[in-house]
Amino acid sequence: MENFFATTTLSAIPLRATPSHRAEMISQLLFADYFEVFAQEGEWLQIKTLSDNYVGWVDAKQTTKIEAEYLSQPKDDCCFVSNEANMLALKGTAKSAVYLHAGTSLPNYNEGKFSLAGEQYQLASSNVVAPNADDFDANLSETAKSFLNVPYLWGGRTHAGIDCSGFAQIVFKILGIPLNRDAWQQAEQGDLVDFLTEARAGDLAFFDNEEGRITHVGIMLNNSQIIHASGRVKIDRIDNQGIFSGDEQRYTHKLRIIKRYH
């Protein structure tokens, strides 16, 4: 088959490890996430996301083909839904509803309206932001804390359920800094912070297992507190040993490195 580009016009769809609804959900694609399709098996498409080169399988029925020329158009006017778990958008003349998650891209956005794959949408709210890394420090705490108590979900990237690296990725996306999808990939980005005492809000702390593999990430709120997804999104104490869980009253994650991206 010849490769082509596509997106989804649904609020969020699963990205799976293999072409089956029973397969592990390794991530989610949000409305207007773009991807390249390079293989097909029955009703399943093997894709690679354009934002972070993540590879997996999606149900073809949940995708919409787009022309390559569309992707080459300037997207400087693209905004993101900010700090709302669900934002209502009305699609086309029929005004059918689509609920958009925080961190969703709004292509060709202008005064409450945007378009995707030939369809026009109207937002029911005006709470959108143009991501600007210059405002990272000012907006980090509020953006990260808007996810407090969201349940942990392996592969999740929304307020309905989120995993540790998905949490970091979506918060940073809203704030204008692109991150890769998995914790170990994020650990390869950014600049090393030598000591915990030098950590500041917005740094990412990474944690490893007994084999030395990066398995967890959280967002530093200061040099002694971290917000992360473990059971739920919560704030815990951190020291040189790692995360001390307030819920469990024990150390749950062993600190490996701290990186800075802003």
N, C-alpha and C positions, 0 to 999 in steps of 0.2 A: 504494500500500500504506500501511497505518497503521503508524507507528513503534512499535517495541517494544524491551524491554530483554533482554539476554542476558549470558551469561558462558561460560567454557570450563571443563570439568572434566578437561581434559588438562593435562599438566605445562607445556607451552609450545606455542603455535601461531604460524605466521607471519602477519604483517599485511602485505599486499602493496599495491603502488602501483596496480595495475589487476586486474580480475577474471580472473586466470590463474595457474596454478601455475608458469608460466615468468616471471612478472613479478617485478620487484625486490622483495625483502623489505625493507620500510622500518622494521619493528620486529617485536617479538614480544609476544603477550599471554600472561601467565602464568596458571596456575590461579587462579580466583576473581577475575580482572580483570573489571570490569563495563563494559558498553558499550551504547550505543543504536544500534539498527539503523534506518536511514532509507531504504535503497534495496536492491533485489535485482535481480540479473542472472543468470538460470539458477540454478546452485547456489552463487552467490557473494552475500555480503551486504556492503553498504557500511556501515561503522560509525564511530562516534565514541566514543573511550574516555571514561569519566566522570572518571577521575583527572587526565588532562592534555589532554583535547579533541583527541586525535590521530585523524586520519581515514585510513582505508584499507579494504582488502577482505579478508574472511576466508571460508574454505570453510564453508558452512552446516553441513556434517556434523561440524564440529569445535566447534560451539557448542551451548549449552543455553539455551532461553528461560526467563526468570524474570519474575515479576510485579512491577509497579512498586511495589506495597505492600511487597515485601520490601526494596527499597532504602531505604524510609523508616524502617525499623526501626533503632534505635540500634545502632551497631557499636563502642561503646567497648571491648568485650571482644575486639576483633580484634587478633591478634598476627601476627608474621611469623617465618618460618623465618630463622634467623640463622647465618651463617658455615658452613653446610653446603652443599656443592655439590649433593647429592641427599639428601633426607630421605624416608624411606619412610612412606607413609600407606596404611592398609588400609581399603578402601571396603565399607560395608554388611556384611550377614551372609555374603556369599560371600567376603569378605576379599580381593578383587582388589586388586592393588598399583597405587599411583600414586606416582611419584617427584616430589617438589616441590623447586623450585630456591630458592636463597637469595633472600630478598625476596618470597616468595610470601605472600599474605594468607591468614589462617586465620579465616574468618567464624565467629562464635558460639563461639569457642574457650573450652574449660573443661576443665582437668585432662587434657590430652592428647587431648581429643576436639573435633571441630568439625563443622559441617554446611554443605552448599552444595546449593542446588537440590533440596531434599528428601532428600538422601542424607547418611548419617552416616559420619564418618571417624574412624579411630583412629591416632594417631601412634605409630611404632615408636621414637621418640626424644623427649626432653623439651627439646631445645635450641631453645627459642623465646624471643623477647623481645617485650615491649610497647614499641613505639617511643616514645622519650622524648627530645626535643630537648635537655633539660637534661643528658643524659649524652653529648651529641655529642662533646665534646672527649675524654672518657675512652675512648670506644669507636672513634673514627675510624680510628686507625692499624691496629688489629687487623682491623677490618672491611674496610678497603680492601686490606690486604695479603693477605687470604684469597683474593683474586682473582689474585694474582701468577702469571704464566705462562699464564693463560687466553688462548687464541688470539683474535686480532682477527677479528670477523665483522661485516660490515656489517648493521645492523639487529638484532644480537644483544643479549640482555639476561640471559644465563645463564652459568654456569661452563663450559658447552660451547662458548661463543663469545660475544664481547661487543664492542660498538663503544664509542668514546670517551664519547659522551654517555649511552649506556645504562649504562656503568660508573658514571658520576657519579650518574645517576638512581637506580639500584638501591642503591648504597651509602648515599645520602642517605635513601632510603625506609626502609631498615633502621634508620637512626638517627633517624627521626622528622621529617624535613624533606622536604616535597614539592618536586619539581623538574619542569619541563617536559621534553619528550623530546629535542629537538634542541639542539645546542650553541648555535646562534644564539638560540633561545628561552630557554635557561638564562642567556645573557648579558644578557637583558633583565630578569632577576630579581636580587634581592640589592642590596647596597650597594657602591659603588665603593671599592676600596682604592687610594689614590693612588700608593703607591710599593712596589716589590717588597720593599724592606727592611722594610716594615710588614706583609707577608703573614705569615699564621700557618696552622697545620695546619687543614685543612678549607675554606680558601678555594679557589675555582675559578679557574684561569688559562685564558684563552681566547686563541686564536691565529688569525690571518687569512692569507689568500692574497694574491697580488699585486693582486687586484681589491678588496681590503679586506673580503672576506666572511669571517665567522667559520666556520672549518672544523674546529676541533679544540678539545678541552677536556681538562683534567687536574686532579687533586686535589693541592693543595699539602700536603706533609708538614711543611715548614718553609719559610723564605724562600729556600732554595737547592736543595730537592729536590722533585720532582713525581712522582706515580704516575699513569700514563695508559695507555690502550690504543692501541698503535701497533705492529702486527705481533703483539704479545702485550701483556698487562698487565705493565708493568715500571716501575722507578724510574730516573729520569734527573736530571741536573743542570739547573738553570734559572738564567738570569741575565737582565739587561735586554734582551739580544738575543733570547732565546728558549730553547728546549730544546736542550741538547747531548746527542746520543745516544751513550751509552757503547758500543753495538753498532757504530755506523757511524763514530764519532769525527768527527762534524760536526754543525753546527746543522741541525735538521730542521723546526722550527716557529718562526715569528716571533711573539713575544709582542705581544698587542693590549691586553688589559685583565685586571684581577683583580677578582673580586667576592666579597663575604662574605654568608653566609646565616644565621648563627647568632650 
